[in-house]
Structures are given as C-alpha cells and as structure tokens.
Amino acid sequence: MMSDREVWLKAWDVVRTHGALESAPVVATLLDILGDDPHHSDWARVAAAVDAINEGVLQ
C-alpha cells in the first residue's frame, strides 16, 4: 500500500502526463503510473487525488 506522499506524487505524474484525462484512457494511465499490480485501494486514492488536483482543491 502506498503512503499518502506516494499517492500525491503518482497523482501529479498522472496530471502532468495526461492533464485532466479527457483524452487518455483512465485505466491504462493508472496502470502505467502505478505499475502492473497496484493495490486496490491505491487506485481510488490516486484517482481522488487527481480529481482534487484538477479541481484545484487541497486536502
């Protein structure tokens, strides 16, 4: 399982690489960033962090 810091760093990687994910497949993007076998809860945490970054909301 990822630490909170790792989650935010991965989320920034997603945003930096694909922006708001409007044109990139979300699952493929997360697999590229998280690796082949991400922990189930890491998916949700990274996705929520990406949403927060794209909305400009700090948690």
Backbone atoms as SQL, in Angstrom:
CREATE TABLE atoms (id INTEGER PRIMARY KEY, chain TEXT, resi INTEGER, resn TEXT, atom TEXT, x REAL, y REAL, z REAL);
INSERT INTO atoms VALUES
  (1, 'A', 1, 'MET', 'N', 0.842, -1.178, 0.000),
  (2, 'A', 1, 'MET', 'CA', 0.000, 0.000, 0.000),
  (3, 'A', 1, 'MET', 'C', 0.891, 1.246, 0.000),
  (4, 'A', 2, 'MET', 'N', 0.471, 2.258, -0.729),
  (5, 'A', 2, 'MET', 'CA', 1.246, 3.492, -0.848),
  (6, 'A', 2, 'MET', 'C', 1.015, 4.412, 0.344),
  (7, 'A', 3, 'SER', 'N', 2.041, 5.190, 0.644),
  (8, 'A', 3, 'SER', 'CA', 1.892, 6.243, 1.646),
  (9, 'A', 3, 'SER', 'C', 1.111, 7.403, 1.023),
  (10, 'A', 4, 'ASP', 'N', 0.642, 8.318, 1.871),
  (11, 'A', 4, 'ASP', 'CA', -0.073, 9.494, 1.356),
  (12, 'A', 4, 'ASP', 'C', 0.808, 10.283, 0.383),
  (13, 'A', 5, 'ARG', 'N', 2.079, 10.411, 0.725),
  (14, 'A', 5, 'ARG', 'CA', 3.012, 11.153, -0.139),
  (15, 'A', 5, 'ARG', 'C', 3.119, 10.488, -1.507),
  (16, 'A', 6, 'GLU', 'N', 3.259, 9.157, -1.524),
  (17, 'A', 6, 'GLU', 'CA', 3.353, 8.433, -2.789),
  (18, 'A', 6, 'GLU', 'C', 2.094, 8.604, -3.632),
  (19, 'A', 7, 'VAL', 'N', 0.933, 8.593, -2.977),
  (20, 'A', 7, 'VAL', 'CA', -0.332, 8.794, -3.693),
  (21, 'A', 7, 'VAL', 'C', -0.326, 10.134, -4.407),
  (22, 'A', 8, 'TRP', 'N', 0.046, 11.200, -3.694),
  (23, 'A', 8, 'TRP', 'CA', 0.046, 12.530, -4.299),
  (24, 'A', 8, 'TRP', 'C', 1.090, 12.654, -5.404),
  (25, 'A', 9, 'LEU', 'N', 2.249, 12.039, -5.220),
  (26, 'A', 9, 'LEU', 'CA', 3.265, 12.072, -6.271),
  (27, 'A', 9, 'LEU', 'C', 2.782, 11.348, -7.532),
  (28, 'A', 10, 'LYS', 'N', 2.135, 10.208, -7.356),
  (29, 'A', 10, 'LYS', 'CA', 1.584, 9.483, -8.506),
  (30, 'A', 10, 'LYS', 'C', 0.487, 10.305, -9.180),
  (31, 'A', 11, 'ALA', 'N', -0.350, 10.952, -8.369),
  (32, 'A', 11, 'ALA', 'CA', -1.416, 11.784, -8.935),
  (33, 'A', 11, 'ALA', 'C', -0.830, 12.926, -9.760),
  (34, 'A', 12, 'TRP', 'N', 0.219, 13.565, -9.252),
  (35, 'A', 12, 'TRP', 'CA', 0.875, 14.636, -10.009),
  (36, 'A', 12, 'TRP', 'C', 1.459, 14.098, -11.307),
  (37, 'A', 13, 'ASP', 'N', 2.014, 12.863, -11.281),
  (38, 'A', 13, 'ASP', 'CA', 2.520, 12.250, -12.509),
  (39, 'A', 13, 'ASP', 'C', 1.407, 12.102, -13.541),
  (40, 'A', 14, 'VAL', 'N', 0.235, 11.658, -13.084),
  (41, 'A', 14, 'VAL', 'CA', -0.905, 11.489, -13.996),
  (42, 'A', 14, 'VAL', 'C', -1.297, 12.834, -14.597),
  (43, 'A', 15, 'VAL', 'N', -1.448, 13.851, -13.752),
  (44, 'A', 15, 'VAL', 'CA', -1.877, 15.173, -14.223),
  (45, 'A', 15, 'VAL', 'C', -0.827, 15.774, -15.160),
  (46, 'A', 16, 'ARG', 'N', 0.429, 15.649, -14.789),
  (47, 'A', 16, 'ARG', 'CA', 1.496, 16.213, -15.619),
  (48, 'A', 16, 'ARG', 'C', 1.539, 15.521, -16.987),
  (49, 'A', 17, 'THR', 'N', 1.338, 14.219, -17.004),
  (50, 'A', 17, 'THR', 'CA', 1.425, 13.456, -18.241),
  (51, 'A', 17, 'THR', 'C', 0.181, 13.593, -19.105),
  (52, 'A', 18, 'HIS', 'N', -0.997, 13.588, -18.466),
  (53, 'A', 18, 'HIS', 'CA', -2.246, 13.495, -19.222),
  (54, 'A', 18, 'HIS', 'C', -3.246, 14.603, -18.927),
  (55, 'A', 19, 'GLY', 'N', -2.858, 15.603, -18.197),
  (56, 'A', 19, 'GLY', 'CA', -3.787, 16.687, -17.899),
  (57, 'A', 19, 'GLY', 'C', -5.014, 16.189, -17.159),
  (58, 'A', 20, 'ALA', 'N', -6.176, 16.559, -17.632),
  (59, 'A', 20, 'ALA', 'CA', -7.431, 16.208, -16.961),
  (60, 'A', 20, 'ALA', 'C', -7.942, 14.822, -17.370),
  (61, 'A', 21, 'LEU', 'N', -7.149, 14.071, -18.091),
  (62, 'A', 21, 'LEU', 'CA', -7.510, 12.719, -18.537),
  (63, 'A', 21, 'LEU', 'C', -8.696, 12.704, -19.491),
  (64, 'A', 22, 'GLU', 'N', -8.961, 13.820, -20.148),
  (65, 'A', 22, 'GLU', 'CA', -10.084, 13.865, -21.070),
  (66, 'A', 22, 'GLU', 'C', -9.825, 13.026, -22.319),
  (67, 'A', 23, 'SER', 'N', -8.573, 12.928, -22.737),
  (68, 'A', 23, 'SER', 'CA', -8.299, 12.192, -23.963),
  (69, 'A', 23, 'SER', 'C', -7.536, 10.896, -23.720),
  (70, 'A', 24, 'ALA', 'N', -7.169, 10.631, -22.482),
  (71, 'A', 24, 'ALA', 'CA', -6.402, 9.417, -22.181),
  (72, 'A', 24, 'ALA', 'C', -7.279, 8.406, -21.455),
  (73, 'A', 25, 'PRO', 'N', -7.149, 7.140, -21.811),
  (74, 'A', 25, 'PRO', 'CA', -7.900, 6.110, -21.088),
  (75, 'A', 25, 'PRO', 'C', -7.446, 6.061, -19.621),
  (76, 'A', 26, 'VAL', 'N', -8.371, 6.189, -18.722),
  (77, 'A', 26, 'VAL', 'CA', -8.054, 6.287, -17.297),
  (78, 'A', 26, 'VAL', 'C', -7.375, 5.026, -16.785),
  (79, 'A', 27, 'VAL', 'N', -7.898, 3.869, -17.090),
  (80, 'A', 27, 'VAL', 'CA', -7.330, 2.625, -16.564),
  (81, 'A', 27, 'VAL', 'C', -5.907, 2.422, -17.073),
  (82, 'A', 28, 'ALA', 'N', -5.688, 2.620, -18.344),
  (83, 'A', 28, 'ALA', 'CA', -4.344, 2.452, -18.900),
  (84, 'A', 28, 'ALA', 'C', -3.374, 3.446, -18.283),
  (85, 'A', 29, 'THR', 'N', -3.831, 4.657, -18.075),
  (86, 'A', 29, 'THR', 'CA', -2.984, 5.683, -17.466),
  (87, 'A', 29, 'THR', 'C', -2.594, 5.289, -16.051),
  (88, 'A', 30, 'LEU', 'N', -3.579, 4.851, -15.260),
  (89, 'A', 30, 'LEU', 'CA', -3.270, 4.454, -13.887),
  (90, 'A', 30, 'LEU', 'C', -2.353, 3.241, -13.859),
  (91, 'A', 31, 'LEU', 'N', -2.544, 2.284, -14.754),
  (92, 'A', 31, 'LEU', 'CA', -1.646, 1.128, -14.807),
  (93, 'A', 31, 'LEU', 'C', -0.226, 1.553, -15.162),
  (94, 'A', 32, 'ASP', 'N', -0.094, 2.501, -16.091),
  (95, 'A', 32, 'ASP', 'CA', 1.234, 2.993, -16.448),
  (96, 'A', 32, 'ASP', 'C', 1.923, 3.638, -15.257),
  (97, 'A', 33, 'ILE', 'N', 1.167, 4.425, -14.496),
  (98, 'A', 33, 'ILE', 'CA', 1.740, 5.154, -13.372),
  (99, 'A', 33, 'ILE', 'C', 1.972, 4.241, -12.166),
  (100, 'A', 34, 'LEU', 'N', 1.002, 3.380, -11.855),
  (101, 'A', 34, 'LEU', 'CA', 1.081, 2.544, -10.650),
  (102, 'A', 34, 'LEU', 'C', 1.864, 1.259, -10.853),
  (103, 'A', 35, 'GLY', 'N', 2.022, 0.818, -12.073),
  (104, 'A', 35, 'GLY', 'CA', 2.692, -0.452, -12.323),
  (105, 'A', 35, 'GLY', 'C', 1.682, -1.552, -12.585),
  (106, 'A', 36, 'ASP', 'N', 2.170, -2.765, -12.726),
  (107, 'A', 36, 'ASP', 'CA', 1.323, -3.873, -13.141),
  (108, 'A', 36, 'ASP', 'C', 0.333, -4.349, -12.091),
  (109, 'A', 37, 'ASP', 'N', 0.675, -4.255, -10.820),
  (110, 'A', 37, 'ASP', 'CA', -0.168, -4.859, -9.798),
  (111, 'A', 37, 'ASP', 'C', -0.433, -3.889, -8.639),
  (112, 'A', 38, 'PRO', 'N', -1.156, -2.806, -8.892),
  (113, 'A', 38, 'PRO', 'CA', -1.413, -1.848, -7.810),
  (114, 'A', 38, 'PRO', 'C', -2.384, -2.424, -6.784),
  (115, 'A', 39, 'HIS', 'N', -2.223, -2.004, -5.562),
  (116, 'A', 39, 'HIS', 'CA', -3.157, -2.387, -4.503),
  (117, 'A', 39, 'HIS', 'C', -4.515, -1.741, -4.808),
  (118, 'A', 40, 'HIS', 'N', -5.586, -2.454, -4.564),
  (119, 'A', 40, 'HIS', 'CA', -6.937, -1.985, -4.919),
  (120, 'A', 40, 'HIS', 'C', -7.226, -0.595, -4.356),
  (121, 'A', 41, 'SER', 'N', -6.912, -0.355, -3.099),
  (122, 'A', 41, 'SER', 'CA', -7.235, 0.946, -2.501),
  (123, 'A', 41, 'SER', 'C', -6.367, 2.064, -3.064),
  (124, 'A', 42, 'ASP', 'N', -5.195, 1.728, -3.602),
  (125, 'A', 42, 'ASP', 'CA', -4.338, 2.760, -4.193),
  (126, 'A', 42, 'ASP', 'C', -4.996, 3.400, -5.411),
  (127, 'A', 43, 'TRP', 'N', -5.729, 2.609, -6.196),
  (128, 'A', 43, 'TRP', 'CA', -6.426, 3.145, -7.366),
  (129, 'A', 43, 'TRP', 'C', -7.349, 4.282, -6.962),
  (130, 'A', 44, 'ALA', 'N', -8.186, 4.013, -5.973),
  (131, 'A', 44, 'ALA', 'CA', -9.173, 5.005, -5.535),
  (132, 'A', 44, 'ALA', 'C', -8.488, 6.231, -4.950),
  (133, 'A', 45, 'ARG', 'N', -7.438, 6.042, -4.199),
  (134, 'A', 45, 'ARG', 'CA', -6.731, 7.165, -3.581),
  (135, 'A', 45, 'ARG', 'C', -6.063, 8.046, -4.628),
  (136, 'A', 46, 'VAL', 'N', -5.402, 7.438, -5.617),
  (137, 'A', 46, 'VAL', 'CA', -4.749, 8.217, -6.667),
  (138, 'A', 46, 'VAL', 'C', -5.799, 8.937, -7.510),
  (139, 'A', 47, 'ALA', 'N', -6.890, 8.251, -7.844),
  (140, 'A', 47, 'ALA', 'CA', -7.952, 8.878, -8.642),
  (141, 'A', 47, 'ALA', 'C', -8.554, 10.074, -7.900),
  (142, 'A', 48, 'ALA', 'N', -8.771, 9.941, -6.592),
  (143, 'A', 48, 'ALA', 'CA', -9.309, 11.057, -5.808),
  (144, 'A', 48, 'ALA', 'C', -8.318, 12.218, -5.757),
  (145, 'A', 49, 'ALA', 'N', -7.038, 11.903, -5.650),
  (146, 'A', 49, 'ALA', 'CA', -6.018, 12.957, -5.640),
  (147, 'A', 49, 'ALA', 'C', -5.955, 13.664, -6.989),
  (148, 'A', 50, 'VAL', 'N', -6.066, 12.920, -8.090),
  (149, 'A', 50, 'VAL', 'CA', -6.088, 13.534, -9.422),
  (150, 'A', 50, 'VAL', 'C', -7.287, 14.472, -9.543),
  (151, 'A', 51, 'ASP', 'N', -8.446, 14.015, -9.075),
  (152, 'A', 51, 'ASP', 'CA', -9.641, 14.873, -9.098),
  (153, 'A', 51, 'ASP', 'C', -9.417, 16.148, -8.296),
  (154, 'A', 52, 'ALA', 'N', -8.832, 16.020, -7.114),
  (155, 'A', 52, 'ALA', 'CA', -8.574, 17.189, -6.272),
  (156, 'A', 52, 'ALA', 'C', -7.607, 18.156, -6.947),
  (157, 'A', 53, 'ILE', 'N', -6.570, 17.626, -7.565),
  (158, 'A', 53, 'ILE', 'CA', -5.602, 18.480, -8.273),
  (159, 'A', 53, 'ILE', 'C', -6.289, 19.198, -9.425),
  (160, 'A', 54, 'ASN', 'N', -7.077, 18.470, -10.194),
  (161, 'A', 54, 'ASN', 'CA', -7.753, 19.079, -11.339),
  (162, 'A', 54, 'ASN', 'C', -8.804, 20.111, -10.932),
  (163, 'A', 55, 'GLU', 'N', -9.365, 19.954, -9.748),
  (164, 'A', 55, 'GLU', 'CA', -10.352, 20.922, -9.254),
  (165, 'A', 55, 'GLU', 'C', -9.694, 22.053, -8.485),
  (166, 'A', 56, 'GLY', 'N', -8.392, 21.946, -8.233),
  (167, 'A', 56, 'GLY', 'CA', -7.682, 22.987, -7.502),
  (168, 'A', 56, 'GLY', 'C', -8.005, 23.016, -6.025),
  (169, 'A', 57, 'VAL', 'N', -8.341, 21.847, -5.463),
  (170, 'A', 57, 'VAL', 'CA', -8.714, 21.766, -4.059),
  (171, 'A', 57, 'VAL', 'C', -7.622, 21.002, -3.310),
  (172, 'A', 58, 'LEU', 'N', -7.085, 21.616, -2.264),
  (173, 'A', 58, 'LEU', 'CA', -6.103, 20.941, -1.429),
  (174, 'A', 58, 'LEU', 'C', -6.823, 20.170, -0.333),
  (175, 'A', 59, 'GLN', 'N', -6.289, 18.993, -0.034),
  (176, 'A', 59, 'GLN', 'CA', -6.870, 18.188, 1.051),
  (177, 'A', 59, 'GLN', 'C', -5.965, 18.186, 2.241);
